[in-house]
C-alpha cells in the first residue's frame, strides 16, 4: 500500500477508536470503570483500551500468577490485568489516594475481581517495603504512578521479581520531552532516570515503544528480568 503525497491521514484518536472497537471492545465492567471514574472527578489518565489489552496479553503470555500494580487510579488497568490471572492468582495494587481507591474497589468488585485483587492505600514508597517484608515475589509489575519516583519504583520492582518476570513502565515518552536534554520537569527527569536504570541494570533487558492515539503522544517501556 502506498500513500500519495499530500494525502490526509485519519486522526490518531480515530484509528485508536477503530482498533479498540475491533480488538479491545469495552464491556459493562470496563465501560463502567471509566464512567464512574469520570463521575467521581478522577483525572482522565487511565491507559487506553488497546494498551489495557496489551497489559492483559503480556500477563497471559508471561503466565503471571502474582501481579503488582503501582498506581490504581479508578481500577481500569487493574481490571485488564486481573482478568489475565488464573483462579488462584493475585494482584496487589498500590494507590496513594483513599478516594481513588474507593472508586477502584467498587469498579473491581463489579468486574468480579475483588477476590483476587487487593488495593492498598498510601504512598507506594511506604507500602513497597512492607510488601518486601511479607515475602512477595511478582511475575509482572506495572508502574503507572507519579513519574518523579519511577526509578525508585523500578528498583523495588527488580527487588521483588524473579528471573523471567516482566516490568512495564507507562508514560515514558512525555510527548517527546524525554529526549530533550534541557527538559528539567520532575516527571521528565524521573522518567529519564528510570530509562537509564533499565539500560544500565545487569538484571534488566528492556526496550521502549512510542505510541500515538487517544492518549496523545507517549509510550511505554518493557523490561525482562534476567538472572
Secondary structure as UniProt FT lines:
FT   TURN            5..6
FT   HELIX           12..23
FT   HELIX           28..39
FT   TURN            40..41
FT   HELIX           49..62
FT   STRAND          66..70
FT   TURN            73..74
FT   HELIX           76..82
FT   TURN            83..84
FT   TURN            87..88
FT   STRAND          90..95
FT   HELIX           98..110
FT   TURN            111..112
FT   TURN            114..116
FT   STRAND          117..121
FT   HELIX           124..133
FT   TURN            134..135
FT   STRAND          138..143
FT   HELIX           147..149
FT   HELIX           150..159
FT   STRAND          161..170
FT   HELIX           174..179
FT   TURN            181..182
FT   HELIX           186..200
FT   TURN            202..203
FT   STRAND          204..213
FT   TURN            214..215
FT   STRAND          216..225
//
